[in-house]
Amino acid sequence: MRAFAFASAISLALGCMAQAAPGRVASLNLCTDELLLLLARPEQIASITYLSQNPAETPLWRQARRHRRNDGSLVSVAGLRPDLVLTMGGGARDRVRIAGRLGIRTLDLPFPQSLGDVEESVGRVAAALGRPEAAVPILTRLGRLRAGAPARPIDAVWLGGGGRSVAAGGLAAQWMALSGLRQRPLLGDRISLEQLLVRPPAILLRSVYRSGQYSRGQRWLAHPLASNARRSRSIATDGRLWNCMGPLMIPEAIRLRGEAMR
């Protein structure tokens, strides 16, 4: 199934283009910003959201600051007359209809739920940009990473502020599996200090996101009773990468695999 999904994504990226390559593309979502910045020619990018220009939100902020910003609304980019607008999540059907009336083509991607969805999004955006070749290195690298995933991942818990964690079957857990980590199932996708005391994971994958908020949100780990949790090996990960969990996760998964296997 993995080989089929990878082949399908490559085929989509390399498929025949029914429409001419767009010359002016705007993105209205942080995650489509990242895809646009990774796959488009710089001169194709008409606008990206203000979020992608914030160092706290994405590692691509320097690249993003070379381009005009928008507030995530169609109104903020309509005057630029883009010939393609990228969105994600399907939550603004009226926006898509208005774009159609203005003669603006839209590509509304679903929020990815699996690694296959990530591959498909990369292929679709590259194809829509008229740059199918731009997707091939990303898809090839991800395909190799998936093919080499450790057969016996290590018990782990992804930890965000205040005990927030991730679903054991979700996309974050799938990236963790590529890193050699098995996300432990948790009730409500959260872990408490008591759970860490009774049964600490082999590895605590601690998300560092917005450092000030991160330190406040995980202050409870400094409690004296948390000493037992220190039996877990702690590995830090850049929380910005987990906002979208797209292609930027590939080098992080490789790094984490090396850390986990030490």
PALOSE-291321 format. One record per atom (N, C-alpha, C, CB): z, y, x. Coordinates in steps of 0.05 Angstrom, whole numbers, padded with zeros to 5 digits, always signed. Last residue first. Glycine has a CB too. Layout:
ZYX;...
END
This chain:
+00387+00120+00405;+00402+00121+00430;+00425+00102+00431;+00412+00150+00435;+00362+00122+00357;+00360+00097+00372;+00374+00098+00399;+00331+00090+00376;+00369+00173+00338;+00383+00151+00324;+00383+00126+00341;+00369+00146+00298;+00337+00204+00371;+00366+00208+00371;+00380+00184+00360;+00373+00233+00355;+00286+00184+00358;+00296+00182+00385;+00326+00185+00387;+00282+00202+00403;+00285+00199+00305;+00283+00171+00312;+00294+00166+00340;+00254+00160+00309;+00285+00254+00309;+00309+00241+00298;+00309+00211+00304;+00310+00245+00268;+00234+00263+00329;+00257+00271+00345;+00282+00255+00336;+00262+00301+00343;+00202+00244+00287;+00200+00232+00314;+00224+00238+00331;+00174+00242+00328;+00218+00279+00247;+00223+00250+00244;+00221+00236+00270;+00204+00238+00224;+00198+00326+00269;+00227+00323+00266;+00234+00294+00262;+00237+00339+00242;+00143+00320+00267;+00156+00320+00294;+00187+00317+00291;+00150+00346+00308;+00141+00317+00208;+00131+00296+00226;+00144+00297+00253;+00100+00298+00229;+00155+00360+00177;+00175+00339+00181;+00166+00318+00202;+00182+00325+00155;+00112+00390+00167;+00130+00400+00188;+00151+00379+00195;+00142+00426+00180;+00087+00367+00122;+00078+00359+00149;+00096+00369+00172;+00051+00369+00154;+00145+00373+00080;+00117+00368+00084;+00111+00361+00112;+00101+00392+00076;+00194+00389+00058;+00190+00362+00067;+00161+00354+00069;+00205+00343+00048;+00214+00437+00040;+00189+00427+00029;+00183+00399+00036;+00166+00445+00038;+00265+00438+00063;+00260+00453+00039;+00235+00442+00025;+00256+00483+00045;+00271+00413+00110;+00276+00397+00087;+00272+00412+00061;+00305+00386+00088;+00265+00451+00149;+00244+00431+00146;+00246+00415+00121;+00245+00413+00170;+00312+00479+00147;+00288+00492+00137;+00266+00472+00132;+00279+00514+00156;+00351+00449+00173;+00350+00448+00144;+00325+00461+00133;+00374+00461+00133;+00345+00412+00228;+00338+00438+00218;+00333+00438+00188;+00312+00449+00233;+00402+00371+00241;+00373+00373+00234;+00368+00401+00222;+00364+00351+00214;+00448+00337+00283;+00440+00361+00268;+00410+00360+00264;+00448+00386+00284;+00488+00281+00278;+00462+00291+00288;+00454+00314+00270;+00440+00268+00287;+00547+00247+00293;+00535+00269+00279;+00509+00278+00293;+00555+00293+00278;+00572+00184+00280;+00557+00200+00300;+00542+00222+00285;+00537+00182+00317;+00635+00174+00252;+00606+00176+00248;+00594+00193+00271;+00600+00189+00221;+00686+00184+00266;+00675+00158+00275;+00645+00157+00270;+00689+00135+00261;+00699+00228+00239;+00686+00232+00265;+00678+00206+00278;+00705+00248+00283;+00726+00214+00195;+00697+00217+00192;+00683+00221+00219;+00690+00240+00173;+00777+00218+00213;+00766+00192+00210;+00736+00192+00208;+00778+00177+00187;+00786+00273+00208;+00783+00261+00235;+00771+00234+00234;+00810+00260+00249;+00797+00297+00161;+00769+00289+00166;+00765+00276+00193;+00750+00313+00163;+00847+00317+00159;+00843+00290+00148;+00815+00280+00153;+00848+00291+00118;+00840+00370+00178;+00852+00349+00195;+00848+00320+00185;+00882+00354+00198;+00776+00398+00162;+00803+00391+00153;+00814+00368+00171;+00803+00381+00123;+00724+00407+00174;+00743+00414+00195;+00772+00407+00187;+00741+00443+00201;+00696+00397+00128;+00695+00376+00149;+00715+00382+00172;+00667+00374+00159;+00699+00443+00099;+00718+00422+00092;+00718+00400+00112;+00711+00411+00064;+00657+00474+00114;+00683+00480+00126;+00703+00457+00121;+00694+00506+00115;+00606+00473+00097;+00616+00449+00109;+00643+00453+00122;+00596+00438+00129;+00597+00524+00077;+00593+00502+00059;+00604+00476+00070;+00565+00498+00052;+00603+00557+00122;+00622+00559+00100;+00621+00534+00083;+00616+00584+00083;+00560+00540+00153;+00586+00538+00164;+00608+00540+00142;+00591+00559+00185;+00517+00553+00118;+00521+00525+00127;+00550+00522+00136;+00502+00517+00150;+00518+00607+00116;+00524+00592+00092;+00531+00563+00099;+00500+00593+00072;+00504+00617+00170;+00529+00628+00158;+00537+00612+00134;+00526+00657+00152;+00454+00590+00177;+00478+00582+00192;+00504+00593+00180;+00475+00592+00220;+00410+00563+00142;+00423+00589+00139;+00452+00587+00151;+00425+00598+00108;+00425+00497+00155;+00407+00515+00140;+00422+00541+00134;+00398+00501+00113;+00428+00438+00182;+00435+00465+00190;+00415+00484+00176;+00435+00469+00221;+00450+00377+00159;+00430+00397+00155;+00440+00425+00162;+00419+00397+00127;+00469+00321+00193;+00479+00347+00182;+00457+00368+00183;+00503+00356+00199;+00477+00257+00184;+00455+00275+00189;+00461+00302+00177;+00428+00263+00179;+00518+00213+00211;+00520+00236+00193;+00497+00255+00200;+00548+00250+00193;+00517+00144+00219;+00506+00170+00228;+00508+00190+00205;+00476+00167+00236;+00549+00106+00195;+00544+00104+00224;+00534+00131+00235;+00523+00082+00231;+00595+00137+00149;+00569+00125+00156;+00567+00123+00186;+00546+00141+00145;+00662+00118+00130;+00643+00137+00144;+00617+00123+00151;+00656+00148+00169;+00699+00105+00083;+00675+00090+00093;+00656+00110+00106;+00661+00075+00070;+00743+00138+00076;+00745+00110+00070;+00723+00094+00084;+00745+00105+00040;+00726+00190+00091;+00750+00178+00103;+00751+00148+00100;+00775+00190+00090;+00682+00199+00060;+00678+00198+00089;+00702+00185+00103;+00673+00226+00099;+00707+00199+00010;+00687+00178+00016;+00683+00176+00046;+00661+00183+00001;+00738+00245+00015;+00751+00219+00012;+00732+00196+00018;+00761+00217-00017;+00699+00285+00018;+00716+00280+00041;+00729+00253+00039;+00737+00302+00044;+00640+00260-00016;+00665+00275-00014;+00679+00269+00012;+00683+00267-00038;+00571+00271-00027;+00592+00255-00014;+00617+00272-00011;+00582+00244+00014;+00520+00264-00077;+00539+00280-00062;+00559+00261-00049;+00554+00300-00081;+00488+00241-00116;+00476+00251-00091;+00494+00270-00076;+00449+00264-00097;+00515+00217-00157;+00509+00246-00160;+00496+00258-00135;+00533+00260-00167;+00537+00170-00112;+00539+00179-00140;+00534+00209-00141;+00566+00171-00152;+00491+00148-00064;+00515+00162-00070;+00515+00172-00099;+00519+00187-00051;+00464+00103-00016;+00465+00112-00044;+00492+00125-00050;+00460+00088-00063;+00448+00126+00049;+00466+00110+00032;+00465+00121+00003;+00495+00112+00043;+00387+00123+00082;+00405+00140+00066;+00422+00122+00047;+00389+00161+00050;+00377+00099+00143;+00377+00090+00115;+00397+00106+00100;+00383+00060+00113;+00334+00117+00197;+00359+00121+00182;+00356+00112+00154;+00368+00151+00184;+00287+00122+00225;+00305+00100+00232;+00332+00102+00219;+00309+00099+00262;+00252+00159+00207;+00269+00167+00230;+00288+00145+00239;+00285+00192+00224;+00233+00137+00163;+00215+00139+00185;+00229+00146+00211;+00193+00160+00179;+00279+00145+00132;+00271+00117+00139;+00251+00117+00162;+00259+00103+00115;+00276+00200+00124;+00298+00189+00140;+00291+00160+00149;+00324+00188+00124;+00233+00203+00090;+00231+00214+00117;+00252+00204+00135;+00232+00245+00115;+00259+00177+00047;+00235+00165+00059;+00229+00176+00087;+00210+00169+00041;+00298+00213+00034;+00306+00187+00044;+00282+00173+00057;+00318+00170+00022;+00266+00254+00015;+00282+00259+00038;+00290+00232+00051;+00307+00275+00031;+00244+00230-00031;+00227+00236-00009;+00243+00241+00017;+00210+00261-00015;+00291+00179-00056;+00274+00203-00057;+00258+00207-00031;+00290+00227-00063;+00329+00140-00060;+00301+00132-00064;+00282+00155-00063;+00299+00118-00090;+00377+00165-00052;+00371+00143-00034;+00342+00134-00037;+00389+00119-00039;+00379+00236-00054;+00376+00211-00068;+00367+00189-00049;+00357+00213-00092;+00426+00272-00012;+00399+00267-00023;+00398+00240-00036;+00377+00270-00001;+00481+00318-00016;+00465+00298-00001;+00439+00295-00016;+00481+00271+00001;+00535+00364-00007;+00509+00358-00020;+00494+00338-00003;+00492+00383-00024;+00581+00380+00015;+00579+00352+00009;+00553+00345-00004;+00601+00344-00008;+00577+00435+00027;+00595+00426+00006;+00592+00397-00002;+00590+00443-00018;+00510+00432+00053;+00534+00447+00047;+00550+00435+00024;+00527+00475+00040;+00489+00364+00068;+00485+00393+00066;+00511+00407+00060;+00464+00400+00045;+00474+00305+00100;+00496+00323+00090;+00488+00352+00091;+00521+00318+00107;+00455+00239+00094;+00445+00267+00097;+00466+00285+00085;+00416+00271+00085;+00482+00184+00123;+00484+00202+00101;+00474+00229+00109;+00514+00204+00091;+00464+00116+00142;+00467+00145+00147;+00472+00159+00121;+00442+00156+00161;+00451+00057+00177;+00466+00069+00155;+00472+00098+00161;+00493+00054+00150;+00387+00051+00207;+00416+00053+00210;+00428+00067+00186;+00423+00068+00236;+00333+00004+00193;+00345+00031+00195;+00375+00030+00195;+00335+00049+00173;+00296-00041+00216;+00325-00041+00208;+00337-00014+00212;+00340-00063+00225;+00245-00028+00229;+00249-00048+00209;+00277-00049+00199;+00241-00076+00219;+00221+00038+00239;+00239+00017+00246;+00244-00002+00223;+00265+00029+00256;+00151+00052+00232;+00178+00056+00222;+00196+00033+00229;+00178+00060+00192;+00098+00052+00247;+00118+00045+00267;+00146+00049+00258;+00113+00061+00292;+00070+00070+00204;+00065+00043+00213;+00086+00034+00233;+00037+00042+00226;+00088+00123+00200;+00095+00104+00179;+00091+00075+00189;+00078+00109+00154;+00064+00144+00246;+00093+00145+00243;+00102+00125+00222;+00102+00173+00235;+00010+00138+00233;+00021+00123+00256;+00052+00122+00255;+00013+00137+00283;+00006+00173+00190;+00000+00145+00187;+00012+00128+00209;-00030+00140+00185;+00018+00222+00214;+00037+00211+00195;+00032+00181+00190;+00034+00226+00168;-00028+00226+00246;-00001+00225+00259;+00020+00214+00240;+00007+00253+00268;-00068+00227+00207;-00068+00206+00227;-00040+00203+00240;-00089+00212+00249;-00055+00274+00180;-00054+00248+00166;-00053+00225+00185;-00078+00245+00147;-00063+00312+00221;-00037+00309+00207;-00034+00282+00194;-00033+00332+00186;-00117+00305+00235;-00096+00300+00255;-00068+00296+00242;-00095+00324+00274;-00143+00315+00182;-00144+00289+00196;-00122+00285+00217;-00171+00285+00209;-00144+00365+00161;-00124+00347+00151;-00122+00322+00169;-00130+00339+00123;-00187+00391+00183;-00161+00401+00190;-00138+00381+00182;-00156+00428+00178;-00232+00370+00159;-00225+00360+00186;-00197+00369+00195;-00246+00371+00206;-00239+00397+00112;-00227+00370+00111;-00219+00360+00138;-00247+00351+00099;-00242+00453+00094;-00236+00446+00121;-00224+00417+00122;-00216+00466+00134;-00245+00477+00045;-00271+00471+00059;-00266+00463+00088;-00289+00495+00058;-00199+00481+00018;-00205+00503+00037;-00232+00499+00051;-00183+00503+00058;-00198+00434-00010;-00202+00459-00025;-00209+00482-00007;-00178+00466-00041;-00186+00399+00033;-00212+00397+00019;-00218+00423+00004;-00212+00373-00001;-00134+00415+00045;-00155+00417+00065;-00183+00416+00052;-00153+00394+00086;-00109+00403-00004;-00111+00431+00005;-00133+00434+00026;-00084+00440+00017;-00116+00347-00006;-00127+00365-00027;-00130+00393-00018;-00109+00363-00052;-00089+00329+00040;-00118+00324+00036;-00130+00342+00016;-00122+00295+00028;-00037+00346+00029;-00051+00355+00054;-00081+00352+00050;-00041+00339+00078;-00027+00317-00018;-00027+00346-00018;-00042+00358+00006;+00001+00357-00019;-00028+00264+00001;-00048+00273-00018;-00050+00303-00019;-00041+00262-00046;+00016+00263+00036;-00011+00258+00046;-00032+00268+00027;-00015+00228+00051;+00056+00272-00003;+00052+00291+00019;+00024+00288+00031;+00074+00286+00042;+00051+00226-00034;+00046+00252-00046;+00041+00273-00024;+00069+00260-00064;+00068+00188+00003;+00040+00187-00006;+00032+00214-00019;+00037+00165-00026;+00121+00200+00007;+00104+00206+00030;+00074+00205+00022;+00110+00186+00053;+00140+00230-00057;+00137+00208-00038;+00121+00217-00014;+00125+00183-00052;+00140+00273-00088;+00162+00255-00092;+00161+00232-00073;+00160+00244-00121;+00121+00342-00084;+00119+00314-00074;+00144+00298-00079;+00113+00315-00044;+00104+00378-00141;+00124+00375-00121;+00123+00346-00110;+00153+00382-00132;+00032+00383-00148;+00058+00374-00157;+00078+00375-00134;+00057+00346-00169;-00008+00443-00141;+00001+00417-00131;+00028+00409-00143;+00004+00418-00100;-00060+00475-00166;-00032+00472-00171;-00023+00444-00163;-00025+00477-00201;-00106+00518-00148;-00099+00491-00142;-00069+00489-00145;-00109+00482-00113;-00153+00561-00182;-00125+00554-00174;-00124+00524-00167;-00106+00560-00197;-00200+00614-00179;-00195+00585-00179;-00166+00580-00169;-00215+00571-00161;-00209+00669-00218;-00195+00660-00194;-00189+00630-00197;-00169+00676-00189;-00228+00695-00262;-00247+00682-00244;-00236+00673-00218;-00269+00701-00239;-00192+00712-00298;-00200+00731-00277;-00221+00720-00258;-00175+00740-00262;-00184+00667-00327;-00198+00689-00340;-00207+00710-00320;-00180+00702-00361;-00155+00638-00289;-00182+00629-00297;-00197+00651-00311;-00179+00605-00316;-00108+00667-00287;-00124+00666-00263;-00153+00657-00271;-00112+00646-00243;-00089+00655-00338;-00096+00682-00332;-00115+00683-00307;-00071+00700-00327;-00078+00600-00331;-00098+00609-00351;-00108+00637-00345;-00086+00607-00379;-00038+00602-00292;-00063+00589-00286;-00085+00597-00306;-00060+00558-00287;+00001+00629-00321;-00009+00641-00297;-00036+00629-00289;+00010+00638-00274;+00012+00592-00360;+00001+00617-00368;-00012+00631-00344;+00022+00636-00381;+00036+00552-00330;+00010+00547-00341;-00004+00573-00350;+00012+00528-00365;+00078+00544-00288;+00067+00570-00297;+00039+00566-00307;+00068+00590-00273;+00095+00497-00264;+00113+00511-00283;+00102+00537-00294;+00138+00516-00269;+00071+00464-00225;+00061+00464-00253;+00077+00479-00273;+00058+00436-00262;+00083+00458-00171;+00103+00452-00191;+00094+00453-00220;+00125+00471-00188;+00050+00509-00135;+00063+00483-00135;+00083+00481-00158;+00077+00477-00108;-00012+00540-00116;+00014+00541-00128;+00025+00512-00127;+00013+00551-00158;-00063+00580-00088;-00047+00556-00086;-00020+00559-00099;-00045+00547-00057;-00123+00607-00108;-00094+00611-00107;-00081+00584-00107;-00085+00629-00132;-00185+00633-00087;-00169+00609-00091;-00139+00617-00089;-00176+00587-00070;-00206+00682-00081;-00223+00663-00095;-00209+00635-00098;-00249+00660-00081;-00170+00743-00094;-00173+00717-00080;-00192+00699-00095;-00146+00704-00075;-00164+00801-00102;-00187+00786-00111;-00190+00760-00095;-00212+00803-00109;-00121+00832-00096;-00135+00824-00071;-00160+00808-00077;-00116+00807-00054;-00099+00838-00145;-00114+00860-00134;-00129+00854-00109;-00097+00883-00130;-00069+00791-00150;-00094+00794-00166;-00111+00816-00155;-00088+00800-00195;-00020+00787-00126;-00044+00780-00110;-00070+00786-00124;-00043+00752-00102;+00018+00801-00163;+00021+00812-00136;-00003+00806-00118;+00046+00802-00123;+00007+00770-00207;+00002+00799-00208;+00001+00811-00180;+00024+00813-00225;+00026+00720-00195;-00003+00724-00195;-00010+00754-00194;-00016+00711-00219;+00083+00721-00150;+00071+00724-00177;+00041+00728-00174;+00083+00748-00192;+00106+00721-00101;+00104+00695-00115;+00091+00697-00142;+00130+00684-00117;+00101+00769-00077;+00127+00763-00088;+00127+00736-00103;+00137+00785-00106;+00067+00769-00012;+00068+00773-00041;+00095+00764-00051;+00045+00758-00056;+00040+00797+00049;+00059+00782+00034;+00057+00788+00004;+00087+00789+00043;-00012+00787+00097;-00001+00803+00075;+00018+00785+00058;-00024+00814+00057;+00004+00759+00162;-00011+00761+00137;+00003+00778+00116;-00017+00733+00126;+00036+00750+00203;+00010+00762+00210;-00006+00768+00185;-00005+00743+00228;+00080+00723+00187;+00082+00752+00188;+00056+00766+00196;+00104+00761+00206;+00069+00669+00195;+00066+00680+00168;+00066+00711+00168;+00089+00670+00150;+00082+00662+00248;+00054+00659+00240;+00049+00673+00213;+00045+00630+00239;+00137+00667+00242;+00122+00685+00260;+00092+00685+00252;+00125+00677+00289;+00152+00625+00206;+00154+00653+00198;+00139+00673+00216;+00183+00661+00198;+00153+00571+00209;+00127+00584+00211;+00128+00613+00206;+00107+00571+00192;+00202+00549+00197;+00196+00554+00226;+00169+00568+00230;+00195+00527+00241;+00232+00581+00140;+00212+00564+00152;+00207+00570+00181;+00185+00567+00137;+00278+00611+00127;+00266+00593+00107;+00246+00573+00119;+00253+00608+00086;+00297+00648+00162;+00317+00629+00152;+00304+00608+00134;+00337+00644+00136;+00255+00683+00173;+00262+00662+00193;+00282+00641+00183;+00274+00676+00218;+00208+00696+00125;+00237+00697+00130;+00244+00676+00150;+00253+00694+00104;+00158+00690+00108;+00162+00709+00130;+00191+00712+00137;+00150+00736+00121;+00160+00657+00065;+00151+00645+00089;+00152+00664+00113;+00122+00635+00086;+00177+00693+00025;+00196+00672+00035;+00186+00661+00062;+00198+00650+00014;+00134+00723+00010;+00154+00736+00027;+00173+00715+00039;+00170+00757+00012;+00075+00683+00010;+00099+00694-00002;+00117+00706+00019;+00113+00673-00019;+00010+00707+00031;+00030+00686+00028;+00055+00699+00018;+00034+00671+00056;-00060+00722+00028;-00032+00729+00023;-00015+00704+00022;-00030+00746-00003;-00108+00706+00050;-00107+00733+00039;-00078+00741+00035;-00121+00734+00012;-00135+00669+00099;-00110+00674+00086;-00108+00702+00077;-00086+00667+00105;-00181+00663+00129;-00182+00654+00101;-00157+00663+00086;-00185+00624+00099;-00169+00676+00181;-00184+00695+00165;-00187+00688+00136;-00211+00699+00178;-00144+00629+00200;-00128+00653+00195;-00143+00673+00177;-00121+00666+00221;-00163+00570+00164;-00170+00589+00186;-00154+00615+00180;-00201+00594+00187;-00110+00526+00141;-00131+00545+00138;-00139+00559+00164;-00123+00566+00118;-00067+00491+00153;-00093+00480+00149;-00116+00501+00148;-00094+00465+00123;-00018+00517+00159;-00024+00494+00177;-00054+00487+00176;-00007+00471+00169;-00017+00555+00120;-00014+00564+00148;-00023+00542+00167;+00014+00573+00153;-00019+00522+00075;-00041+00541+00080;-00040+00550+00109;-00038+00566+00062;+00030+00495+00078;+00004+00480+00079;-00019+00498+00086;-00001+00466+00053;+00064+00539+00073;+00065+00523+00097;+00039+00507+00100;+00088+00504+00097;+00051+00557+00021;+00049+00575+00044;+00046+00558+00070;+00073+00594+00046;+00068+00515-00009;+00039+00518-00006;+00033+00538+00016;+00026+00527-00032;+00123+00525-00003;+00112+00500+00007;+00081+00501+00009;+00120+00477-00012;+00130+00576-00026;+00136+00571+00002;+00123+00546+00013;+00167+00569+00005;+00077+00601-00066;+00100+00583-00064;+00105+00578-00034;+00095+00556-00079;+00027+00623-00073;+00049+00634-00088;+00075+00618-00086;+00041+00637-00117;-00026+00643-00031;-00007+00622-00038;+00017+00636-00051;+00003+00607-00013;-00096+00656-00030;-00069+00666-00033;-00051+00642-00041;-00067+00689-00054;-00156+00665+00006;-00137+00646-00007;-00109+00658-00007;-00138+00618+00007;-00221+00677+00013;-00195+00692+00010;-00177+00674-00007;-00199+00720-00003;-00263+00643+00016;-00260+00662+00037;-00234+00677+00037;-00282+00682+00037;-00272+00573+00003;-00262+00600-00005;-00258+00618+00019;-00236+00597-00020;-00331+00536+00007;-00305+00542+00019;-00296+00570+00012;-00307+00538+00050;-00360+00518-00056;-00362+00530-00030;-00334+00536-00019;-00378+00556-00031;-00349+00454-00087;-00349+00483-00087;-00350+00494-00059;-00325+00494-00103;-00349+00401-00076;-00364+00410-00100;-00367+00440-00100;-00352+00399-00125;-00354+00366-00017;-00343+00390-00029;-00361+00399-00052;-00340+00412-00009;-00339+00297-00006;-00359+00318-00010;-00347+00342-00025;-00383+00307-00026;-00280+00281+00034;-00299+00278+00012;-00318+00302+00009;-00284+00275-00014;-00240+00282+00070;-00267+00282+00081;-00288+00280+00059;-00270+00259+00100;-00195+00281+00039;-00198+00304+00057;-00227+00305+00067;-00180+00301+00081;-00201+00232+00013;-00201+00257-00002;-00207+00281+00015;-00173+00260-00016;-00198+00197+00057;-00223+00199+00041;-00224+00224+00025;-00225+00175+00023;-00145+00206+00072;-00166+00213+00090;-00192+00216+00075;-00169+00191+00112;-00119+00187+00026;-00116+00215+00033;-00138+00223+00053;-00088+00218+00046;-00136+00133+00027;-00143+00150+00005;-00141+00179+00011;-00126+00143-00020;-00111+00115+00074;-00140+00115+00072;-00150+00133+00050;-00151+00087+00068;-00057+00120+00057;-00067+00136+00080;-00097+00138+00079;-00058+00123+00107;-00056+00083+00015;-00050+00111+00010;-00061+00129+00032;-00020+00116+00007;-00068+00036+00043;-00086+00046+00022;-00081+00075+00016;-00082+00030-00004;-00025+00031+00077;-00052+00034+00089;-00071+00045+00068;-00062+00007+00099;+00015+00024+00040;+00016+00048+00057;-00012+00053+00069;+00036+00044+00080;+00000-00024+00016;+00000+00000+00000;+00000+00025+00017;+00024+00000-00019;
END
